[in-house]
Amino acid sequence: MKHFKLLVSLPMFAMGLTAQAQLTSTVQLDLNQQGYVIPKEIYGQFSEHLGQCIYGGLWVGENSPIPNEQGYRKDVLQALKDLKVPVLRWPGGCFADEYHWMDGIGPRDKRPTMVNTNWGGTVEDNSFGTHEFMNLCELIGCEPYISGNVGSGTVEEMAKWVEYMTSDGDSPMANLRRQNGREKPWKLKFLGVGNESWGCGGNMRPEFYSDLYRRYSTYCREFSGNKLYKIASGASDYDYNWTEVCMKAIGNKMNAISLQYYSVINGWDKPKGSATDFTTAEYLRTLSKCVEIESVIKKHIAIMDEIDKKGRIDLLLDEWGTWWDVEEGTNPGWLFQQNTMRDAVVASLSLDIFHKYTRRLKMANIAQIVNVLQSMILTDQEGQGHMVLTPTYHVFRMYSVHQDATNIPLQILTDIIDTEDNRRLPLLSATASKDKNGKVHVSMTNASPDKTQTVTVNLGGLNVKTAAGEILQGKAMGSYNTFAKPNEVTPAKFTDAKVKKGTLEVTIPAHSIITLELN
């Protein structure tokens, strides 16, 4: 692996001096350059009927011995409130295009069952449906993001679902909702018209999907003052043709187009590797694949800018995160994986990148919220009522100070590693923002697997007297929390920050993340 010094000048990279043995980095805040607001929806979540994300994760039912509020796990509810979840996507994922919403309304004991053919052949009893999801969003205080069924559903079905949820009129669907116990309509802003239409959502060509989108979205009406924000099913990773075709064929009939990107290092047709047992080389490969999302976002945005010069259509990254082999002894179709400091660093590096592109990028939804892939929370698989917060949860909580704050552009001079798969990884990542009250927060990640970094932050004329905050670190790159040891990786007070005449000096241990408030 080659080792260089890298100047990160947003949004461009440039090579610099050869790295020294001791890691040192410099961050320059640019207070004279206007940044964009970081929408809180960048911190969005994703919940699918997959494994124990819904059942046993979010929902246990009113009669469960596990403490619950109206059927929702109390411990998970509180953890999500503490996280300030802004938006939650549901019911999928691949499941969305096999989901027929009318199976999930009415008395639960009379709802039909189905087999979840996408995820493990699990029997889905539909006890968690529209009412349960929309009420959950109200309890958490977040916006619902509904993914509609284009792959196997009908135009009429989707149109009636929107009416059922949002109409306050004397109409068949509104009256059916009232009959099922909800008098007032819900507010629904985010509506996805299909999901992964290039794959599990129908294996469509972009030209065909574009025409379907235009047809389906036409009949998704706005009722009772509710305003829909309609989202087209966008590309996977590097499929720039999908974005170009949809942008040209759909145009301003959509409010946004989605994108999906996972940090999978071995490819989809091979074992993805262990979530907890990995080498330093695999750690570096994962992070370098993670930061490659920046070039992917830039290329999709460039296509959008060329076609939509006025910037009317937004980009949403509605699935992202790590994807490992499932934990031994679990259903391979349930995608249950552990979550280590490596995953936490993936989260912080990704969020740092997202903050830079919010001129177009208006939402991101990490996959997934509980018990699936890079989740915030794990609950036990035997229904004993245990819950643990993952390192990724702690990153999202530490970074919540950046929600709806204004991004402060910055430059970073740091070391870079060329990884064995010919990617590059800067060893320091950072982001800064100013909130509505004028408070400035800086988050930094030392991505090095084994070296402490000394970082000098040039404050750009900002008058700072003190800096205080938190650090998230583990004893090793693979440190993680278990039900037996739930606090193996947890934030601690950070005291190694010194303010000196216009600069801030911090010492950051290997594979660790800090967030500071400047006062």
C-alpha positions as CSV (number, residue, x, y, z in Angstrom):
1,M,0.0,0.0,0.0
2,K,1.4,3.4,-1.0
3,H,1.2,6.3,1.5
4,F,0.9,9.9,0.4
5,K,-0.2,13.3,1.7
6,L,-3.5,14.5,0.3
7,L,-5.0,18.0,0.1
8,V,-8.8,17.7,0.2
9,S,-10.1,21.0,-1.2
10,L,-13.9,20.7,-1.5
11,P,-14.9,19.2,-3.7
12,M,-11.6,18.4,-5.4
13,F,-8.6,16.2,-4.4
14,A,-5.0,17.1,-5.2
15,M,-1.8,15.2,-4.4
16,G,0.8,16.8,-2.1
17,L,3.9,15.8,0.0
18,T,5.1,12.4,0.9
19,A,3.7,11.2,4.3
20,Q,5.8,11.3,7.4
21,A,5.9,8.6,10.0
22,Q,3.8,10.5,12.5
23,L,0.3,11.3,11.2
24,T,-0.5,15.0,11.1
25,S,-3.4,16.7,9.4
26,T,-4.6,20.2,8.9
27,V,-8.2,21.4,8.5
28,Q,-9.0,24.9,7.3
29,L,-12.5,26.4,7.9
30,D,-13.6,28.7,5.1
31,L,-16.2,31.0,6.8
32,N,-16.2,33.3,3.7
33,Q,-17.6,30.6,1.4
34,Q,-21.4,30.1,1.7
35,G,-22.4,26.5,2.3
36,Y,-25.7,24.9,1.9
37,V,-28.1,23.9,4.7
38,I,-27.7,20.2,5.6
39,P,-31.3,18.9,5.5
40,K,-32.2,16.9,8.6
41,E,-33.5,14.2,6.1
42,I,-29.8,13.4,5.3
43,Y,-30.1,11.4,8.6
44,G,-33.1,9.4,7.4
45,Q,-33.7,5.8,8.2
46,F,-35.1,2.7,6.3
47,S,-37.4,0.0,7.6
48,E,-38.3,-3.1,5.5
49,H,-40.3,-6.2,6.2
50,L,-37.1,-8.1,6.3
51,G,-35.9,-10.4,9.1
52,Q,-36.6,-8.9,12.5
53,C,-36.6,-5.3,11.5
54,I,-40.3,-4.9,11.9
55,Y,-41.4,-7.9,14.0
56,G,-39.3,-8.1,17.1
57,G,-37.4,-5.0,16.3
58,L,-40.0,-2.2,16.0
59,W,-43.2,-4.1,16.7
60,V,-44.0,-6.8,19.3
61,G,-47.8,-6.3,19.7
62,E,-49.8,-5.1,22.6
63,N,-49.8,-8.6,24.3
64,S,-46.1,-9.1,24.3
65,P,-44.3,-9.5,27.6
66,I,-41.7,-7.1,26.3
67,P,-42.6,-3.6,27.5
68,N,-44.4,-1.8,24.7
69,E,-46.5,1.2,23.9
70,Q,-49.4,0.3,21.7
71,G,-47.4,-2.6,20.5
72,Y,-44.2,-0.8,19.8
73,R,-41.1,-1.7,21.8
74,K,-40.6,1.0,24.5
75,D,-36.9,0.8,24.5
76,V,-36.6,1.1,20.7
77,L,-39.1,3.9,20.6
78,Q,-37.1,5.9,23.1
79,A,-33.8,5.2,21.4
80,L,-35.2,6.5,18.1
81,K,-36.6,9.6,19.7
82,D,-33.2,10.3,21.2
83,L,-31.7,9.9,17.7
84,K,-34.0,12.6,16.3
85,V,-35.0,10.4,13.3
86,P,-36.3,12.9,10.7
87,V,-37.8,10.5,8.1
88,L,-38.5,6.7,7.9
89,R,-38.9,4.8,4.7
90,W,-41.2,1.8,4.5
91,P,-42.3,-1.0,3.6
92,G,-39.2,-1.7,1.4
93,G,-37.0,-2.3,-0.4
94,C,-37.7,-5.4,-2.5
95,F,-40.7,-6.1,-0.3
96,A,-42.5,-2.9,-1.4
97,D,-43.2,-4.3,-4.9
98,E,-44.8,-7.4,-3.5
99,Y,-46.8,-5.6,-0.8
100,H,-50.5,-5.0,-1.2
101,W,-51.5,-2.5,1.3
102,M,-55.1,-3.6,1.8
103,D,-53.8,-6.8,3.3
104,G,-52.4,-4.8,6.2
105,I,-55.5,-2.9,7.3
106,G,-58.5,-3.8,9.5
107,P,-58.6,-6.2,12.4
108,R,-55.3,-7.9,12.7
109,D,-56.7,-11.3,13.3
110,K,-58.5,-11.2,10.0
111,R,-55.6,-9.9,7.9
112,P,-54.4,-12.5,5.2
113,T,-50.9,-13.9,5.4
114,M,-48.3,-14.1,2.7
115,V,-44.9,-15.6,2.2
116,N,-42.0,-13.1,2.0
117,T,-40.3,-14.7,-1.0
118,N,-37.6,-12.0,-1.1
119,W,-36.3,-12.5,2.4
120,G,-36.1,-16.0,3.8
121,G,-39.5,-17.4,2.9
122,T,-40.8,-16.0,6.2
123,V,-44.6,-16.0,6.7
124,E,-45.8,-12.4,6.8
125,D,-49.0,-12.0,8.9
126,N,-49.5,-8.3,8.0
127,S,-50.1,-7.4,11.6
128,F,-47.9,-4.3,10.9
129,G,-49.5,-2.3,8.2
130,T,-50.4,1.3,7.2
131,H,-51.9,2.3,10.5
132,E,-49.1,0.8,12.5
133,F,-46.4,2.5,10.4
134,M,-48.0,5.9,10.2
135,N,-48.8,5.9,13.9
136,L,-45.1,4.9,14.6
137,C,-43.9,7.9,12.7
138,E,-46.2,10.1,14.8
139,L,-44.8,8.6,18.0
140,I,-41.2,9.1,16.9
141,G,-42.0,12.6,15.4
142,C,-40.7,11.8,11.9
143,E,-41.9,12.1,8.4
144,P,-43.2,8.9,6.7
145,Y,-41.7,7.9,3.3
146,I,-44.0,5.4,1.6
147,S,-42.6,3.2,-1.2
148,G,-45.5,2.3,-3.5
149,N,-45.9,-1.0,-5.4
150,V,-45.2,-0.6,-9.1
151,G,-43.7,-4.0,-9.7
152,S,-46.7,-6.2,-9.0
153,G,-49.3,-3.6,-8.0
154,T,-51.8,-1.6,-10.1
155,V,-52.3,2.1,-10.7
156,E,-55.7,1.9,-8.9
157,E,-54.1,0.2,-5.9
158,M,-51.5,3.0,-5.4
159,A,-54.0,5.7,-6.1
160,K,-56.4,4.3,-3.4
161,W,-53.6,4.0,-0.9
162,V,-52.8,7.7,-1.2
163,E,-56.5,8.5,-0.8
164,Y,-56.8,6.2,2.2
165,M,-54.0,7.9,4.0
166,T,-54.5,11.5,3.1
167,S,-58.2,12.2,2.2
168,D,-60.5,14.0,4.6
169,G,-63.4,13.8,2.3
170,D,-66.6,11.7,2.2
171,S,-65.0,9.1,-0.1
172,P,-64.8,5.3,-0.1
173,M,-61.2,5.1,1.0
174,A,-61.4,7.9,3.6
175,N,-64.5,6.2,5.1
176,L,-62.7,2.9,5.1
177,R,-59.9,4.5,7.1
178,R,-62.4,5.9,9.6
179,Q,-64.0,2.5,9.8
180,N,-60.5,1.1,10.7
181,G,-60.1,3.5,13.6
182,R,-58.4,6.6,12.2
183,E,-60.7,9.6,11.9
184,K,-58.3,12.3,10.6
185,P,-56.0,11.7,7.7
186,W,-52.3,11.5,8.1
187,K,-49.9,13.9,6.4
188,L,-47.8,12.1,3.7
189,K,-45.1,14.1,2.0
190,F,-42.7,11.5,0.6
191,L,-44.1,9.0,-1.9
192,G,-41.8,6.6,-3.8
193,V,-43.2,5.4,-7.1
194,G,-41.6,1.9,-7.1
195,N,-38.3,0.7,-5.8
196,E,-35.3,-0.8,-7.6
197,S,-37.3,-1.0,-10.7
198,W,-34.1,-2.1,-12.5
199,G,-34.0,-5.2,-10.3
200,C,-36.3,-6.8,-7.8
201,G,-38.9,-4.1,-8.5
202,G,-39.6,-5.5,-12.0
203,N,-36.3,-5.9,-13.9
204,M,-37.3,-2.9,-16.1
205,R,-35.4,-0.8,-18.6
206,P,-35.3,2.9,-17.7
207,E,-37.4,3.8,-20.8
208,F,-40.2,1.4,-19.7
209,Y,-40.0,2.5,-16.1
210,S,-40.1,6.2,-17.0
211,D,-43.4,5.6,-18.8
212,L,-44.8,3.6,-15.9
213,Y,-43.8,6.3,-13.5
214,R,-45.6,9.0,-15.5
215,R,-48.7,6.8,-15.5
216,Y,-48.7,5.8,-11.8
217,S,-47.8,9.2,-10.5
218,T,-50.6,10.9,-12.5
219,Y,-53.2,9.1,-10.3
220,C,-51.5,9.8,-7.0
221,R,-53.7,12.8,-6.2
222,E,-53.4,15.4,-3.6
223,F,-56.2,15.4,-1.1
224,S,-57.3,17.8,1.7
225,G,-54.3,20.1,1.4
226,N,-51.7,17.3,1.5
227,K,-48.8,18.0,-0.8
228,L,-47.0,15.0,-2.3
229,Y,-43.3,14.9,-3.0
230,K,-43.0,12.2,-5.7
231,I,-39.8,10.2,-6.0
232,A,-38.8,8.1,-9.0
233,S,-37.0,4.8,-8.5
234,G,-33.4,5.7,-9.4
235,A,-30.2,4.0,-10.2
236,S,-27.9,1.6,-8.5
237,D,-24.4,2.7,-7.9
238,Y,-22.7,3.4,-11.3
239,D,-25.7,3.1,-13.6
240,Y,-25.5,6.7,-14.9
241,N,-27.6,5.8,-18.0
242,W,-30.6,5.1,-15.7
243,T,-30.4,8.6,-14.3
244,E,-30.0,10.2,-17.7
245,V,-32.9,8.4,-19.3
246,C,-35.3,9.1,-16.3
247,M,-34.3,12.7,-16.1
248,K,-35.1,13.2,-19.8
249,A,-38.2,11.0,-19.9
250,I,-39.8,12.0,-16.6
251,G,-38.5,15.5,-16.1
252,N,-40.4,17.8,-13.8
253,K,-43.2,15.2,-13.2
254,M,-41.0,14.0,-10.3
255,N,-39.8,15.9,-7.4
256,A,-36.8,13.7,-6.9
257,I,-35.0,10.6,-8.1
258,S,-33.4,8.1,-5.9
259,L,-30.0,6.4,-5.8
260,Q,-28.6,3.3,-3.9
261,Y,-25.1,2.5,-2.9
262,Y,-23.7,-0.2,-0.6
263,S,-20.1,-0.6,0.6
264,V,-19.7,-4.2,-0.6
265,I,-16.0,-5.0,-1.1
266,N,-16.1,-8.5,-2.7
267,G,-19.0,-8.0,-5.1
268,W,-22.5,-9.3,-5.0
269,D,-21.8,-12.8,-6.3
270,K,-19.2,-13.7,-3.6
271,P,-19.1,-13.9,0.1
272,K,-19.2,-10.4,1.5
273,G,-16.9,-11.1,4.5
274,S,-17.5,-11.2,8.2
275,A,-18.9,-8.1,10.0
276,T,-16.5,-8.7,13.0
277,D,-13.6,-10.8,11.8
278,F,-11.6,-8.9,9.2
279,T,-8.0,-7.9,8.4
280,T,-6.5,-4.4,8.2
281,A,-6.5,-4.7,4.4
282,E,-10.2,-5.5,4.4
283,Y,-10.8,-2.5,6.8
284,L,-9.0,-0.2,4.4
285,R,-10.8,-1.6,1.3
286,T,-14.2,-1.1,3.0
287,L,-13.5,2.6,3.8
288,S,-12.1,3.3,0.3
289,K,-15.2,1.7,-1.3
290,C,-17.2,3.9,1.1
291,V,-15.6,7.2,0.1
292,E,-16.0,6.3,-3.6
293,I,-19.6,7.3,-3.1
294,E,-18.4,10.9,-3.5
295,S,-17.5,10.4,-7.2
296,V,-20.7,8.5,-7.8
297,I,-22.8,11.3,-6.3
298,K,-20.9,13.9,-8.3
299,K,-21.4,12.0,-11.6
300,H,-25.2,11.6,-11.0
301,I,-25.5,15.2,-10.0
302,A,-23.6,16.3,-13.2
303,I,-26.1,14.5,-15.3
304,M,-29.0,16.1,-13.4
305,D,-27.4,19.5,-13.7
306,E,-27.0,19.2,-17.5
307,I,-30.7,18.2,-18.0
308,D,-32.3,20.2,-15.1
309,K,-30.3,23.4,-15.2
310,K,-32.7,25.1,-12.7
311,G,-32.2,22.4,-10.1
312,R,-35.9,21.6,-9.6
313,I,-35.3,17.8,-9.1
314,D,-33.6,16.5,-6.0
315,L,-31.4,13.5,-5.5
316,L,-32.2,11.1,-2.7
317,L,-29.8,8.3,-1.5
318,D,-32.5,6.1,-0.1
319,E,-30.4,3.1,0.6
320,W,-26.8,3.0,1.7
321,G,-24.4,1.4,4.2
322,T,-22.4,-1.8,4.7
323,W,-23.4,-5.3,3.8
324,W,-21.7,-8.3,5.4
325,D,-22.4,-12.0,5.6
326,V,-25.1,-12.8,8.2
327,E,-24.2,-13.9,11.7
328,E,-23.6,-17.6,12.2
329,G,-26.8,-19.4,13.2
330,T,-29.2,-16.8,11.8
331,N,-31.6,-17.1,8.8
332,P,-29.5,-16.1,5.8
333,G,-32.5,-14.3,4.3
334,W,-32.8,-12.0,7.4
335,L,-29.5,-10.1,6.8
336,F,-28.8,-9.9,10.5
337,Q,-25.2,-8.7,11.0
338,Q,-23.1,-7.2,13.8
339,N,-21.9,-3.6,13.7
340,T,-18.3,-2.6,14.7
341,M,-16.2,0.5,14.8
342,R,-15.5,-0.2,11.1
343,D,-19.2,0.4,10.4
344,A,-19.2,3.5,12.6
345,V,-16.3,5.0,10.5
346,V,-18.2,4.1,7.3
347,A,-21.1,6.1,8.7
348,S,-19.1,9.2,9.6
349,L,-17.1,9.3,6.4
350,S,-20.4,8.9,4.4
351,L,-22.1,11.7,6.3
352,D,-19.1,14.0,5.8
353,I,-19.5,13.5,2.1
354,F,-23.2,13.9,2.0
355,H,-23.0,17.3,3.7
356,K,-21.0,18.6,0.8
357,Y,-23.6,17.9,-1.9
358,T,-26.9,19.1,-0.4
359,R,-27.4,21.5,-3.2
360,R,-29.0,18.5,-4.9
361,L,-28.8,15.7,-2.3
362,K,-31.8,16.2,0.0
363,M,-32.2,12.9,1.8
364,A,-30.3,9.7,2.7
365,N,-31.7,6.6,4.3
366,I,-29.2,4.2,5.9
367,A,-30.2,0.5,5.6
368,Q,-31.7,-0.5,8.0
369,I,-33.0,0.8,11.3
370,V,-33.2,-2.3,13.4
371,N,-31.6,-5.8,13.1
372,V,-30.8,-5.6,9.4
373,L,-27.5,-4.7,7.7
374,Q,-25.9,-1.5,9.1
375,S,-28.6,-0.9,11.8
376,M,-28.9,1.6,14.6
377,I,-30.2,-1.0,17.1
378,L,-30.0,-4.7,17.6
379,T,-32.6,-6.7,19.6
380,D,-32.2,-10.3,20.7
381,Q,-33.2,-13.0,18.3
382,E,-35.0,-15.1,21.0
383,G,-37.5,-12.4,22.1
384,Q,-36.0,-11.9,25.5
385,G,-36.4,-8.2,25.4
386,H,-32.8,-7.2,25.2
387,M,-31.7,-4.2,23.1
388,V,-28.3,-2.8,22.2
389,L,-27.2,0.4,20.5
390,T,-24.6,-0.1,17.8
391,P,-21.6,2.1,17.1
392,T,-23.4,3.4,14.0
393,Y,-26.2,4.6,16.3
394,H,-23.7,6.6,18.3
395,V,-22.4,8.2,15.2
396,F,-25.8,9.3,14.1
397,R,-26.6,10.6,17.6
398,M,-23.2,12.5,17.8
399,Y,-23.8,14.0,14.3
400,S,-27.4,15.1,15.0
401,V,-26.0,18.5,15.8
402,H,-25.5,19.0,12.0
403,Q,-29.2,18.5,11.2
404,D,-30.6,21.6,9.5
405,A,-27.4,23.5,10.2
406,T,-25.4,25.3,7.5
407,N,-22.4,23.4,6.1
408,I,-19.1,25.3,6.6
409,P,-16.8,24.5,3.6
410,L,-13.3,23.4,4.6
411,Q,-10.0,22.1,3.2
412,I,-8.1,19.1,4.6
413,L,-4.4,18.3,4.2
414,T,-4.0,14.7,5.3
415,D,-2.3,11.4,4.5
416,I,-3.7,9.1,1.9
417,I,-3.3,5.4,1.4
418,D,-3.5,3.5,-1.9
419,T,-5.4,0.3,-1.1
420,E,-4.8,-3.1,-2.6
421,D,-7.8,-2.7,-4.9
422,N,-6.5,0.5,-6.4
423,R,-8.7,2.9,-4.5
424,R,-7.6,5.8,-2.3
425,L,-8.4,6.5,1.3
426,P,-7.8,9.9,3.0
427,L,-7.0,9.1,6.6
428,L,-8.7,12.2,8.0
429,S,-12.3,13.2,7.3
430,A,-14.1,16.2,8.7
431,T,-17.2,18.3,8.5
432,A,-18.3,21.5,10.1
433,S,-21.6,23.4,10.4
434,K,-23.2,26.4,12.1
435,D,-26.7,25.9,13.6
436,K,-29.6,28.3,13.7
437,N,-28.3,29.6,17.1
438,G,-24.9,30.4,15.7
439,K,-23.2,27.4,17.4
440,V,-20.4,25.8,15.3
441,H,-19.8,22.1,15.5
442,V,-16.9,20.2,14.0
443,S,-16.8,16.4,13.5
444,M,-13.6,14.6,12.6
445,T,-12.7,10.9,11.9
446,N,-9.3,9.4,12.1
447,A,-9.7,6.5,9.6
448,S,-6.2,5.1,10.2
449,P,-6.3,1.6,11.4
450,D,-3.4,1.9,13.8
451,K,-2.0,5.5,14.1
452,T,-3.0,8.4,16.3
453,Q,-3.4,11.7,14.4
454,T,-2.5,15.3,15.5
455,V,-4.9,17.7,13.8
456,T,-4.6,21.4,13.6
457,V,-7.8,23.2,12.7
458,N,-7.4,26.7,11.4
459,L,-10.5,28.5,12.5
460,G,-10.6,31.1,9.8
461,G,-11.1,34.1,12.1
462,L,-13.7,32.4,14.2
463,N,-13.4,33.6,17.8
464,V,-13.2,30.4,19.9
465,K,-12.3,30.2,23.6
466,T,-13.1,26.5,24.3
467,A,-13.9,23.3,22.5
468,A,-15.7,20.4,24.1
469,G,-17.4,17.3,22.9
470,E,-17.5,13.5,22.6
471,I,-15.3,10.7,21.2
472,L,-16.4,7.3,19.9
473,Q,-13.7,4.7,19.9
474,G,-13.2,1.0,20.4
475,K,-10.2,-1.0,21.6
476,A,-9.9,-2.4,18.1
477,M,-11.3,-1.8,14.6
478,G,-13.6,-4.7,15.2
479,S,-14.9,-3.7,18.6
480,Y,-18.7,-4.0,18.9
481,N,-21.5,-4.1,21.5
482,T,-23.3,-7.2,22.6
483,F,-26.3,-7.9,24.9
484,A,-23.7,-9.1,27.5
485,K,-21.5,-6.1,26.9
486,P,-23.7,-3.3,25.6
487,N,-21.2,-0.5,26.3
488,E,-18.1,-1.9,24.7
489,V,-18.3,1.0,22.2
490,T,-20.0,4.1,23.5
491,P,-19.3,7.8,23.4
492,A,-17.1,9.4,26.1
493,K,-16.2,12.9,27.0
494,F,-13.4,14.3,24.8
495,T,-10.8,16.4,26.6
496,D,-7.9,16.4,24.2
497,A,-8.7,19.7,22.4
498,K,-6.7,22.9,22.9
499,V,-7.5,26.3,21.5
500,K,-4.5,28.5,20.6
501,K,-4.8,31.9,18.9
502,G,-7.0,31.1,16.0
503,T,-6.3,27.4,15.9
504,L,-7.7,24.3,17.5
505,E,-5.4,21.4,18.1
506,V,-6.7,17.9,18.7
507,T,-5.2,14.5,19.1
508,I,-7.4,11.7,17.7
509,P,-6.8,8.0,18.3
510,A,-6.8,5.5,15.5
511,H,-10.2,4.5,14.1
512,S,-12.1,7.0,16.2
513,I,-14.6,9.8,15.7
514,I,-15.1,13.1,17.6
515,T,-17.7,15.9,17.5
516,L,-16.9,19.2,19.2
517,E,-18.9,22.3,19.9
518,L,-16.8,25.5,19.6
519,N,-17.6,28.2,22.1
